Amino acid sequence: MSTRTWIKSSKSQNSSGCVALWIKPDSTGVRDSKNPAAGELRFSPTVFATFLREVKESNSSA
């Protein structure tokens, strides 16, 4: 298993809902930075890009 460098979202610095992720060419991992033992979700590049687009679109229409 390769070592992953987790990056904490700058949007969650002072929040109880903290997200951390790692990005590699073939997948992206996402986890709760306050509970890393709970595991991670892994996404293909296409699925993660779709997720980000949907989040951005939903926030712009709010």
The first five atom37 places (N, CA, C, CB, O) and aatype in JSON, in Angstrom:
{
  "aatype": [12, 15, 16, 1, 16, 17, 9, 11, 15, 15, 11, 15, 5, 2, 15, 15, 7, 4, 19, 0, 10, 17, 9, 11, 14, 3, 15, 16, 7, 19, 1, 3, 15, 11, 2, 14, 0, 0, 7, 6, 10, 1, 13, 15, 14, 16, 19, 13, 0, 16, 13, 10, 1, 6, 19, 11, 6, 15, 2, 15, 15, 0],
  "atom_mask": [
    [1, 1, 1, 1, 1],
    [1, 1, 1, 1, 1],
    [1, 1, 1, 1, 1],
    [1, 1, 1, 1, 1],
    [1, 1, 1, 1, 1],
    [1, 1, 1, 1, 1],
    [1, 1, 1, 1, 1],
    [1, 1, 1, 1, 1],
    [1, 1, 1, 1, 1],
    [1, 1, 1, 1, 1],
    [1, 1, 1, 1, 1],
    [1, 1, 1, 1, 1],
    [1, 1, 1, 1, 1],
    [1, 1, 1, 1, 1],
    [1, 1, 1, 1, 1],
    [1, 1, 1, 1, 1],
    [1, 1, 1, 0, 1],
    [1, 1, 1, 1, 1],
    [1, 1, 1, 1, 1],
    [1, 1, 1, 1, 1],
    [1, 1, 1, 1, 1],
    [1, 1, 1, 1, 1],
    [1, 1, 1, 1, 1],
    [1, 1, 1, 1, 1],
    [1, 1, 1, 1, 1],
    [1, 1, 1, 1, 1],
    [1, 1, 1, 1, 1],
    [1, 1, 1, 1, 1],
    [1, 1, 1, 0, 1],
    [1, 1, 1, 1, 1],
    [1, 1, 1, 1, 1],
    [1, 1, 1, 1, 1],
    [1, 1, 1, 1, 1],
    [1, 1, 1, 1, 1],
    [1, 1, 1, 1, 1],
    [1, 1, 1, 1, 1],
    [1, 1, 1, 1, 1],
    [1, 1, 1, 1, 1],
    [1, 1, 1, 0, 1],
    [1, 1, 1, 1, 1],
    [1, 1, 1, 1, 1],
    [1, 1, 1, 1, 1],
    [1, 1, 1, 1, 1],
    [1, 1, 1, 1, 1],
    [1, 1, 1, 1, 1],
    [1, 1, 1, 1, 1],
    [1, 1, 1, 1, 1],
    [1, 1, 1, 1, 1],
    [1, 1, 1, 1, 1],
    [1, 1, 1, 1, 1],
    [1, 1, 1, 1, 1],
    [1, 1, 1, 1, 1],
    [1, 1, 1, 1, 1],
    [1, 1, 1, 1, 1],
    [1, 1, 1, 1, 1],
    [1, 1, 1, 1, 1],
    [1, 1, 1, 1, 1],
    [1, 1, 1, 1, 1],
    [1, 1, 1, 1, 1],
    [1, 1, 1, 1, 1],
    [1, 1, 1, 1, 1],
    [1, 1, 1, 1, 1]
  ],
  "atom_positions": [
    [[0.85, -1.19, 0.0], [0.0, 0.0, 0.0], [0.89, 1.24, 0.0], [-0.96, 0.0, 1.23], [1.84, 1.33, 0.77]],
    [[0.58, 2.17, -0.85], [1.37, 3.4, -0.91], [0.93, 4.36, 0.19], [1.23, 4.07, -2.31], [-0.2, 4.3, 0.68]],
    [[1.84, 5.23, 0.56], [1.53, 6.24, 1.57], [0.69, 7.34, 0.94], [2.84, 6.82, 2.19], [0.96, 7.79, -0.17]],
    [[-0.32, 7.74, 1.67], [-1.18, 8.82, 1.19], [-0.97, 10.06, 2.05], [-2.67, 8.39, 1.2], [-0.81, 9.96, 3.26]],
    [[-0.98, 11.2, 1.41], [-0.92, 12.47, 2.13], [-2.33, 13.03, 2.16], [0.09, 13.48, 1.46], [-2.89, 13.41, 1.13]],
    [[-2.91, 13.07, 3.34], [-4.26, 13.59, 3.51], [-4.21, 15.11, 3.59], [-4.93, 13.0, 4.76], [-3.36, 15.68, 4.27]],
    [[-5.14, 15.75, 2.9], [-5.25, 17.21, 2.88], [-6.59, 17.58, 3.5], [-5.11, 17.78, 1.41], [-7.63, 17.09, 3.07]],
    [[-6.55, 18.43, 4.51], [-7.78, 18.86, 5.16], [-8.36, 20.06, 4.42], [-7.52, 19.21, 6.64], [-7.64, 20.98, 4.04]],
    [[-9.65, 20.03, 4.22], [-10.32, 21.13, 3.54], [-10.15, 22.44, 4.29], [-11.8, 20.82, 3.36], [-10.32, 22.49, 5.51]],
    [[-9.81, 23.49, 3.58], [-9.69, 24.81, 4.21], [-11.04, 25.32, 4.68], [-9.06, 25.82, 3.24], [-11.1, 26.18, 5.57]],
    [[-12.12, 24.81, 4.12], [-13.47, 25.23, 4.51], [-13.9, 24.62, 5.82], [-14.46, 24.86, 3.43], [-14.91, 25.04, 6.39]],
    [[-13.17, 23.64, 6.34], [-13.59, 22.96, 7.56], [-12.67, 23.24, 8.74], [-13.66, 21.48, 7.32], [-12.69, 22.5, 9.72]],
    [[-11.88, 24.29, 8.68], [-10.92, 24.58, 9.75], [-11.59, 24.79, 11.11], [-10.13, 25.82, 9.39], [-11.1, 24.25, 12.11]],
    [[-12.66, 25.53, 11.18], [-13.31, 25.81, 12.46], [-14.69, 25.18, 12.55], [-13.43, 27.31, 12.66], [-15.59, 25.71, 13.19]],
    [[-14.83, 24.05, 11.92], [-16.13, 23.4, 11.85], [-16.04, 22.0, 12.46], [-16.62, 23.33, 10.4], [-14.97, 21.39, 12.51]],
    [[-17.18, 21.51, 12.91], [-17.2, 20.13, 13.41], [-17.3, 19.13, 12.26], [-18.39, 19.94, 14.38], [-17.05, 17.94, 12.47]],
    [[-17.64, 19.58, 11.07], [-17.74, 18.72, 9.9], [-16.5, 18.81, 9.05], [0.0, 0.0, 0.0], [-16.5, 19.48, 8.02]],
    [[-15.44, 18.14, 9.46], [-14.15, 18.25, 8.76], [-13.97, 17.14, 7.74], [-13.0, 18.23, 9.77], [-14.29, 15.97, 7.99]],
    [[-13.46, 17.51, 6.6], [-13.22, 16.58, 5.52], [-11.75, 16.61, 5.14], [-14.1, 16.92, 4.3], [-11.13, 17.67, 5.09]],
    [[-11.2, 15.43, 4.88], [-9.83, 15.33, 4.39], [-9.86, 14.46, 3.15], [-8.86, 14.74, 5.49], [-10.71, 13.58, 3.01]],
    [[-8.92, 14.7, 2.23], [-8.88, 13.88, 1.03], [-7.46, 13.71, 0.54], [-9.73, 14.5, -0.07], [-6.56, 14.47, 0.89]],
    [[-7.28, 12.68, -0.28], [-6.04, 12.49, -1.03], [-6.43, 12.3, -2.47], [-5.21, 11.26, -0.49], [-7.5, 11.78, -2.77]],
    [[-5.55, 12.72, -3.37], [-5.84, 12.62, -4.79], [-4.67, 11.95, -5.49], [-6.11, 14.03, -5.41], [-3.52, 12.37, -5.36]],
    [[-4.97, 10.91, -6.22], [-4.01, 10.19, -7.06], [-4.59, 10.16, -8.47], [-3.72, 8.72, -6.51], [-5.78, 10.41, -8.64]],
    [[-3.8, 9.87, -9.48], [-4.32, 9.86, -10.85], [-5.5, 8.91, -11.07], [-3.23, 9.51, -11.8], [-6.37, 9.19, -11.89]],
    [[-5.52, 7.79, -10.35], [-6.56, 6.79, -10.59], [-7.69, 6.78, -9.57], [-5.95, 5.45, -10.64], [-8.67, 6.06, -9.76]],
    [[-7.59, 7.56, -8.5], [-8.67, 7.6, -7.5], [-8.47, 8.75, -6.52], [-8.75, 6.27, -6.75], [-7.39, 9.33, -6.41]],
    [[-9.56, 9.04, -5.8], [-9.54, 10.06, -4.75], [-10.18, 9.45, -3.51], [-10.3, 11.37, -5.19], [-11.21, 8.78, -3.6]],
    [[-9.57, 9.68, -2.36], [-10.12, 9.2, -1.1], [-10.62, 10.35, -0.27], [0.0, 0.0, 0.0], [-10.03, 11.43, -0.26]],
    [[-11.73, 10.12, 0.43], [-12.34, 11.14, 1.28], [-12.64, 10.5, 2.63], [-13.64, 11.72, 0.63], [-13.1, 9.37, 2.7]],
    [[-12.37, 11.24, 3.71], [-12.67, 10.72, 5.05], [-13.02, 11.87, 5.99], [-11.49, 9.9, 5.61], [-12.78, 13.04, 5.68]],
    [[-13.58, 11.52, 7.13], [-13.85, 12.45, 8.22], [-12.53, 12.66, 8.96], [-14.99, 11.92, 9.18], [-12.01, 11.71, 9.56]],
    [[-11.98, 13.86, 8.92], [-10.67, 14.08, 9.53], [-10.69, 13.97, 11.05], [-10.15, 15.44, 9.13], [-9.64, 13.78, 11.66]],
    [[-11.85, 14.09, 11.66], [-11.94, 13.95, 13.12], [-12.15, 12.5, 13.54], [-13.07, 14.8, 13.66], [-12.08, 12.18, 14.72]],
    [[-12.41, 11.61, 12.56], [-12.6, 10.2, 12.86], [-12.0, 9.34, 11.75], [-14.1, 9.87, 13.05], [-12.73, 8.63, 11.06]],
    [[-10.68, 9.41, 11.56], [-10.05, 8.67, 10.46], [-10.19, 7.16, 10.57], [-8.6, 9.01, 10.39], [-10.11, 6.46, 9.56]],
    [[-10.4, 6.64, 11.77], [-10.55, 5.2, 11.95], [-11.86, 4.68, 11.33], [-10.51, 4.85, 13.43], [-12.02, 3.48, 11.14]],
    [[-12.77, 5.58, 11.03], [-14.06, 5.17, 10.43], [-13.9, 4.73, 8.99], [-15.05, 6.32, 10.51], [-14.83, 4.18, 8.4]],
    [[-12.73, 4.96, 8.4], [-12.49, 4.54, 7.03], [-12.6, 5.69, 6.05], [0.0, 0.0, 0.0], [-12.71, 6.86, 6.43]],
    [[-12.56, 5.33, 4.8], [-12.58, 6.33, 3.73], [-13.49, 5.87, 2.6], [-11.16, 6.6, 3.2], [-13.78, 4.68, 2.45]],
    [[-13.91, 6.82, 1.82], [-14.64, 6.54, 0.59], [-13.67, 6.78, -0.55], [-15.94, 7.42, 0.44], [-12.9, 7.74, -0.52]],
    [[-13.7, 5.91, -1.56], [-12.82, 6.09, -2.72], [-13.67, 6.29, -3.96], [-11.88, 4.87, -2.9], [-14.7, 5.64, -4.16]],
    [[-13.21, 7.22, -4.8], [-13.94, 7.57, -6.01], [-13.0, 7.54, -7.21], [-14.6, 8.96, -5.87], [-11.82, 7.87, -7.1]],
    [[-13.53, 7.14, -8.34], [-12.77, 7.25, -9.59], [-12.7, 8.73, -9.96], [-13.43, 6.41, -10.76], [-13.5, 9.52, -9.46]],
    [[-11.76, 9.12, -10.81], [-11.68, 10.53, -11.21], [-12.99, 11.06, -11.81], [-10.57, 10.72, -12.22], [-13.38, 12.2, -11.53]],
    [[-13.66, 10.26, -12.61], [-14.91, 10.7, -13.23], [-16.01, 10.91, -12.21], [-15.37, 9.68, -14.27], [-16.72, 11.92, -12.25]],
    [[-16.15, 9.99, -11.3], [-17.19, 10.1, -10.27], [-16.91, 11.28, -9.35], [-17.28, 8.79, -9.46], [-17.83, 12.02, -8.99]],
    [[-15.65, 11.47, -8.96], [-15.32, 12.59, -8.07], [-15.54, 13.93, -8.76], [-13.87, 12.48, -7.59], [-16.03, 14.87, -8.15]],
    [[-15.18, 14.03, -10.03], [-15.41, 15.26, -10.79], [-16.9, 15.57, -10.89], [-14.79, 15.15, -12.2], [-17.31, 16.72, -10.78]],
    [[-17.71, 14.54, -11.1], [-19.17, 14.72, -11.16], [-19.7, 15.2, -9.82], [-19.86, 13.41, -11.57], [-20.53, 16.1, -9.77]],
    [[-19.22, 14.59, -8.74], [-19.62, 15.0, -7.4], [-19.29, 16.47, -7.15], [-18.93, 14.12, -6.34], [-20.15, 17.22, -6.69]],
    [[-18.08, 16.89, -7.46], [-17.69, 18.29, -7.26], [-18.54, 19.24, -8.09], [-16.22, 18.48, -7.61], [-18.95, 20.29, -7.6]],
    [[-18.8, 18.87, -9.33], [-19.62, 19.72, -10.19], [-21.03, 19.88, -9.61], [-19.7, 19.13, -11.62], [-21.57, 20.98, -9.58]],
    [[-21.61, 18.77, -9.14], [-22.95, 18.83, -8.57], [-22.99, 19.69, -7.3], [-23.44, 17.41, -8.26], [-23.94, 20.44, -7.09]],
    [[-21.98, 19.58, -6.46], [-21.93, 20.39, -5.25], [-21.83, 21.87, -5.6], [-20.74, 19.96, -4.37], [-22.53, 22.7, -5.03]],
    [[-20.96, 22.2, -6.55], [-20.8, 23.59, -6.96], [-22.08, 24.14, -7.56], [-19.66, 23.73, -7.97], [-22.46, 25.28, -7.27]],
    [[-22.76, 23.34, -8.38], [-24.01, 23.79, -9.0], [-25.11, 23.98, -7.95], [-24.47, 22.78, -10.05], [-25.88, 24.94, -8.03]],
    [[-25.17, 23.09, -6.98], [-26.22, 23.22, -5.95], [-25.96, 24.42, -5.04], [-26.31, 21.92, -5.11], [-26.9, 25.07, -4.58]],
    [[-24.68, 24.72, -4.8], [-24.36, 25.9, -3.97], [-24.59, 27.2, -4.73], [-22.91, 25.84, -3.5], [-24.93, 28.21, -4.11]],
    [[-24.41, 27.21, -6.03], [-24.61, 28.44, -6.78], [-26.09, 28.77, -6.97], [-23.94, 28.34, -8.13], [-26.44, 29.92, -7.24]],
    [[-26.94, 27.79, -6.83], [-28.38, 28.04, -7.0], [-29.08, 28.26, -5.66], [-29.04, 26.87, -7.73], [-30.29, 28.49, -5.61]],
    [[-28.32, 28.19, -4.58], [-28.92, 28.36, -3.23], [-29.09, 29.81, -2.87], [-28.06, 27.69, -2.18], [-29.58, 30.12, -1.79]]
  ]
}
